[in-house]
Structures are given as structure tokens and as C-alpha cells.
Amino acid sequence: MRVRGMCLRLLALLVVASASVADFTPDWNKPIPPFRIEGNLYYVGTNYLASYLITTTAGNILINPDYAESVPIIQRNVEKLGFHFSDIKIILISHAHDDHAAGCALAKKRSGARLMVMDADVAVIEHGGAGDFQYAQHWTPVKVDRVLHNYSLVHLGGVTLTAHLTPGHTKGCTTWTMDVKDAGKTLHAVIVGSPNVNTGYRLVNNKQYPQIAADYEKCFRVLRALPCDLFLGAHGAYFDMDAKLARWKPGGPNPFIDPAGYRAYVNERELAFRKELAAQQAKQHK
């Protein structure tokens, strides 16, 4: 079963890597019921685009508004959990691709929240997707209210999130970490931005992104060093969300507490990166 699960996850990752993020993908935007992951951390995304709500005593935080078409789905999920969309005070993203960030303008308008983005992705967000090194993206431009940097802290109502720059997938790709407290225990949550090398990415002699290979190296160094109990990410496929939900029984162990799965995922993605880099380098030297 473990081998079958890994194969299904790899297939899903190939779909992510081969899809053009410059186009709306309806199959990634189907509603699913929201659920509490642990403590004050909730899943409010679609069947494939992971969005997270973190509740605090001073309002809430949303990670990834996804497509503009996703925002009404996310809003309904937030309200199904008993919260108000207007209580969202901060919006964060994993990276500046349209399947995670095209909804920023609409989510900000509906909630009144402040948008905070890693420095290297700010220009793409504010120019409506323009300026990405790979894709011709188009979405509603939106003003970034706070520019984040590597290890920036986002505080709200006694909750702290840390922004870790894990570049490569985009120049400002961000992995978020936070401590989740529940029933007297503290769990380290990691929400992976993306370590994927999408189809068409040039890792060698990339004039639009000369340091891309070195940035991927940095990404994997950071991911390997992070302590992880709760393994999450920008797509449910990263952390086998569907399979974990299917086997999560009331009163049973939380399958999202998966440090071994996190390590295996990072190792597999790094191996895929190194194989692709070696192949491109070999082709370059022919």
C-alpha cells in the first residue's frame, strides 16, 4: 500500500509539473468540505489547491487564495467552519503562480486583509503575474502591504508564522512554519511552498533566472533542516491529502502528523531535481 501511495503521489506531482500555470485549471478547483487539521489550523482549499486558515484571538490568517475562481469556494469553507471571511486580517501565499496567487486581489477586497509577500515575488504579484521567468500569467494586479524577507515573522493574536525562502520554483517561493498547540502538545507544522521543477524549466543557462539551480540547492537545504510534525503543502498531492483523509477515523491518530512522509517527500523531490539537472547539463555538453 505504501508503494501504491507513493506511485499515486508521483503521478499527481507529474500533473502539477506538466500543467501550464498560466491557465485556469477547473479540475483543480472543485469544492471539498473544510476540516480542522490540528489546533487552530484548518484546511479551507479545494480538492487540489491547498488553502489554510489559521485562527487567532485578533483575527485570522489565510494562506493561498488560489485562483480568483477559488475565492468564493474558500469563503464558503471559512463560513462553514463558523468563521467570518471579514475576520481574515492577513493574506499570505506560497509562491507567485496563478493557482496560488491570482485570487489575492479578490480575497483582499472581500476580507479587507493585508497582503504579505516574499520580496522576490512582490513584483509579479503587483504586476498581475507579469515578469515571471517561465509563464505568461495574467491576473488582477494587487498592492502588497508588507514585503517579507527570509525568516520574516508574521505575528497575529499570539500566533507566529515564519517565512522561509525556498526559491527555485519561483524566485520568492515561501515555505511557512508555525507551532500548533493542541491538547497540551506542540507540533511543528511545515507548509511547503514547492520544490518542483516544472516541465520546461531551464536549470542550465537560464537567462531569465541565472541562479535557478543554485536556488533549488538552497531550497532543499532549507527543507531538510526544518523540524516537521505536521506535513502540509501548497497542493494536497504533496502530502497525500486524499489518502490521509480517507483513513482518518474519529478518535484515531492524525495522519497529517507525518515526519517520515515529509522526509521522504523532500528526498524524492531533491532526487528528481538532481536527475533533471544532470540531464540538462549532459545535453548542454553534447
C-alpha positions as CSV (number, residue, x, y, z in Angstrom):
1,M,0.0,0.0,0.0
2,R,2.9,2.4,0.8
3,V,4.4,1.7,-2.7
4,R,1.0,2.3,-4.4
5,G,0.5,5.5,-2.4
6,M,4.0,6.8,-3.5
7,C,3.2,6.0,-7.1
8,L,-0.1,7.9,-7.0
9,R,1.6,10.9,-5.4
10,L,4.4,10.9,-8.1
11,L,1.7,10.8,-10.8
12,A,0.0,13.7,-9.2
13,L,3.3,15.6,-9.0
14,L,3.9,15.0,-12.7
15,V,0.5,16.5,-13.4
16,V,1.5,19.6,-11.4
17,A,4.8,19.8,-13.2
18,S,3.4,19.5,-16.7
19,A,0.4,21.8,-16.3
20,S,0.7,25.4,-17.5
21,V,0.0,27.5,-14.5
22,A,-0.8,30.4,-16.8
23,D,-4.3,28.9,-17.4
24,F,-7.2,28.3,-15.1
25,T,-7.5,24.6,-14.3
26,P,-11.1,23.8,-13.4
27,D,-10.3,20.2,-12.3
28,W,-8.1,21.7,-9.5
29,N,-10.9,23.9,-8.2
30,K,-13.7,21.5,-7.1
31,P,-15.1,22.1,-3.6
32,I,-14.4,19.8,-0.8
33,P,-15.6,20.1,2.9
34,P,-13.2,22.1,5.1
35,F,-11.7,20.4,8.1
36,R,-9.6,21.1,11.1
37,I,-6.0,19.8,10.7
38,E,-4.9,20.4,14.3
39,G,-5.4,23.1,16.9
40,N,-6.1,26.4,15.2
41,L,-5.0,25.3,11.8
42,Y,-7.7,24.4,9.2
43,Y,-7.9,23.3,5.6
44,V,-10.2,25.6,3.5
45,G,-9.0,24.9,0.0
46,T,-10.3,23.0,-3.0
47,N,-9.8,19.4,-4.0
48,Y,-6.3,20.2,-5.2
49,L,-5.3,23.7,-4.3
50,A,-4.4,23.8,-0.6
51,S,-5.5,26.9,1.3
52,Y,-5.2,27.2,5.1
53,L,-6.9,29.2,7.8
54,I,-5.1,30.0,11.0
55,T,-7.3,31.4,13.7
56,T,-6.1,33.7,16.4
57,T,-7.5,35.9,19.2
58,A,-7.0,39.0,17.0
59,G,-8.4,37.8,13.7
60,N,-7.4,35.1,11.2
61,I,-4.7,34.4,8.6
62,L,-5.3,32.9,5.1
63,I,-2.6,31.2,3.2
64,N,-3.2,30.9,-0.6
65,P,-6.3,32.5,-2.1
66,D,-5.5,30.4,-5.2
67,Y,-7.4,31.3,-8.4
68,A,-9.9,34.2,-8.4
69,E,-12.4,31.5,-9.1
70,S,-11.3,29.7,-5.9
71,V,-12.1,32.6,-3.6
72,P,-15.9,32.1,-3.3
73,I,-15.2,28.4,-2.5
74,I,-12.6,29.3,0.2
75,Q,-15.0,31.9,1.6
76,R,-17.8,29.3,1.9
77,N,-15.4,26.9,3.5
78,V,-14.4,29.5,6.1
79,E,-18.0,30.3,6.9
80,K,-18.9,26.5,7.1
81,L,-16.3,26.3,9.9
82,G,-18.1,29.1,11.8
83,F,-15.8,32.0,11.0
84,H,-16.3,35.2,9.0
85,F,-14.3,36.0,5.9
86,S,-14.0,39.6,7.2
87,D,-12.1,38.3,10.2
88,I,-9.2,37.5,8.0
89,K,-6.6,40.1,8.8
90,I,-3.6,38.8,6.8
91,I,-3.2,37.0,3.5
92,L,-0.1,35.1,2.7
93,I,1.0,33.0,-0.4
94,S,3.3,30.1,-1.1
95,H,4.5,31.5,-4.4
96,A,3.6,33.8,-7.3
97,H,1.9,31.3,-9.6
98,D,-1.7,31.9,-10.6
99,D,-3.1,28.7,-9.0
100,H,-2.0,30.1,-5.6
101,A,-2.0,33.9,-6.0
102,A,-4.4,35.0,-8.8
103,G,-7.1,35.4,-6.2
104,C,-5.2,37.8,-4.0
105,A,-6.9,40.9,-5.2
106,L,-10.4,39.4,-4.7
107,A,-9.6,37.9,-1.3
108,K,-8.1,41.2,-0.2
109,K,-11.2,43.1,-1.4
110,R,-13.7,40.8,0.3
111,S,-11.8,40.5,3.6
112,G,-10.1,43.8,3.9
113,A,-6.9,41.9,4.9
114,R,-3.3,43.0,4.5
115,L,-1.3,41.1,1.8
116,M,2.2,40.0,2.7
117,V,4.6,38.5,0.1
118,M,8.2,37.4,-0.1
119,D,10.4,40.1,-1.6
120,A,11.4,38.3,-4.8
121,D,7.8,37.5,-5.7
122,V,6.4,41.0,-5.0
123,A,6.8,42.5,-8.5
124,V,5.0,39.5,-10.1
125,I,2.1,39.9,-7.7
126,E,1.8,43.6,-8.1
127,H,2.0,43.4,-11.9
128,G,-0.7,40.8,-12.2
129,G,1.5,37.9,-13.0
130,A,3.8,39.7,-15.4
131,G,7.5,39.2,-15.0
132,D,7.6,35.5,-14.1
133,F,10.7,33.8,-15.5
134,Q,8.7,31.0,-17.1
135,Y,5.0,31.7,-17.6
136,A,2.9,34.4,-19.3
137,Q,0.5,34.9,-16.4
138,H,-2.4,37.3,-16.1
139,W,-4.5,38.2,-13.1
140,T,-5.8,41.3,-11.3
141,P,-2.8,43.3,-10.0
142,V,-2.8,43.9,-6.3
143,K,-0.8,46.0,-3.9
144,V,1.4,44.2,-1.4
145,D,1.1,45.7,2.0
146,R,4.2,44.2,3.6
147,V,7.3,42.9,1.9
148,L,8.7,39.9,3.6
149,H,12.2,38.6,3.6
150,N,13.8,35.3,4.5
151,Y,13.0,34.4,8.2
152,S,10.4,37.3,8.4
153,L,8.0,36.7,11.3
154,V,4.2,37.2,10.9
155,H,2.5,37.8,14.2
156,L,-1.2,38.0,15.0
157,G,-3.1,37.3,18.2
158,G,-0.4,35.3,19.8
159,V,0.4,33.2,16.7
160,T,3.7,33.4,14.8
161,L,4.4,32.2,11.4
162,T,8.0,32.1,9.9
163,A,8.6,32.8,6.2
164,H,11.4,30.6,4.9
165,L,12.7,31.5,1.4
166,T,12.8,28.2,-0.6
167,P,13.5,29.6,-4.1
168,G,13.6,27.8,-7.5
169,H,10.0,27.1,-8.3
170,T,9.6,30.9,-8.2
171,K,12.2,33.3,-7.1
172,G,10.3,34.1,-3.9
173,C,8.8,30.7,-3.2
174,T,8.0,30.5,0.5
175,T,7.7,27.7,2.9
176,W,5.7,28.6,6.1
177,T,6.3,27.1,9.5
178,M,4.4,27.6,12.7
179,D,3.9,25.8,16.1
180,V,0.4,24.4,16.6
181,K,-0.7,23.7,20.1
182,D,-3.5,21.3,20.9
183,A,-4.3,19.2,24.0
184,G,-1.1,20.1,25.8
185,K,1.2,19.3,22.9
186,T,3.1,21.4,20.5
187,L,3.5,20.3,16.9
188,H,5.8,21.9,14.2
189,A,3.8,22.5,11.1
190,V,5.5,22.9,7.7
191,I,3.6,24.2,4.7
192,V,5.9,23.5,1.8
193,G,5.9,26.2,-1.0
194,S,7.1,24.0,-3.8
195,P,10.3,22.2,-4.6
196,N,9.1,21.0,-8.0
197,V,11.0,21.5,-11.3
198,N,8.1,22.1,-13.7
199,T,8.2,20.9,-17.3
200,G,10.1,23.4,-19.4
201,Y,12.2,24.9,-16.6
202,R,15.7,25.5,-17.7
203,L,18.2,24.8,-15.0
204,V,21.2,25.5,-17.2
205,N,21.9,28.8,-18.9
206,N,18.6,30.3,-17.9
207,K,18.9,34.0,-19.0
208,Q,15.7,34.9,-17.1
209,Y,16.8,33.2,-13.9
210,P,20.6,32.6,-14.0
211,Q,20.8,31.3,-10.4
212,I,17.9,28.9,-10.6
213,A,19.9,25.7,-10.0
214,A,21.7,27.3,-7.0
215,D,18.3,28.5,-5.7
216,Y,17.0,24.9,-5.8
217,E,20.0,23.8,-3.9
218,K,19.2,26.3,-1.3
219,C,15.5,25.2,-1.2
220,F,16.5,21.7,-0.4
221,R,19.0,22.7,2.2
222,V,16.3,24.7,4.0
223,L,13.6,22.0,3.7
224,R,16.0,19.3,5.0
225,A,16.8,21.4,8.1
226,L,13.2,22.2,9.1
227,P,11.7,20.2,12.0
228,C,8.4,18.8,10.9
229,D,5.5,17.1,12.7
230,L,2.5,18.3,10.6
231,F,3.4,17.8,6.9
232,L,1.4,20.1,4.6
233,G,2.0,22.0,1.3
234,A,0.6,24.1,-1.5
235,H,-1.1,21.2,-3.2
236,G,-2.8,18.3,-1.4
237,A,-0.8,15.9,-3.6
238,Y,2.4,16.9,-1.9
239,F,1.3,15.3,1.4
240,D,-1.2,12.6,0.2
241,M,-4.1,14.6,1.5
242,D,-6.8,12.4,-0.1
243,A,-5.4,9.1,1.2
244,K,-4.9,10.6,4.6
245,L,-8.4,11.9,4.8
246,A,-9.8,8.5,3.7
247,R,-8.1,6.7,6.6
248,W,-8.6,9.3,9.3
249,K,-11.1,7.8,11.8
250,P,-12.8,9.7,14.6
251,G,-10.6,9.4,17.7
252,G,-7.8,7.8,15.7
253,P,-4.3,9.1,15.1
254,N,-3.9,12.2,13.0
255,P,-2.4,11.1,9.6
256,F,-1.2,14.6,8.9
257,I,1.4,14.1,11.7
258,D,3.8,12.6,9.3
259,P,7.5,13.5,9.8
260,A,8.7,10.4,7.9
261,G,6.5,11.3,5.0
262,Y,7.9,14.8,5.0
263,R,11.5,13.5,4.9
264,A,10.6,11.0,2.1
265,Y,8.9,13.7,0.1
266,V,11.9,16.1,0.3
267,N,14.3,13.4,-0.6
268,E,12.3,12.3,-3.6
269,R,11.9,15.8,-4.9
270,E,15.6,16.5,-4.5
271,L,16.4,13.4,-6.4
272,A,14.1,14.4,-9.2
273,F,15.8,17.9,-9.3
274,R,19.3,16.4,-9.4
275,K,18.3,13.9,-12.2
276,E,16.8,16.8,-14.3
277,L,19.8,19.0,-13.6
278,A,22.2,16.2,-14.7
279,A,20.2,15.5,-17.8
280,Q,20.2,19.2,-18.8
281,Q,23.9,19.5,-18.1
282,A,24.7,16.4,-20.2
283,K,22.6,17.8,-23.1
284,Q,24.4,21.1,-22.8
285,H,27.8,19.5,-23.2
286,K,26.9,17.4,-26.3
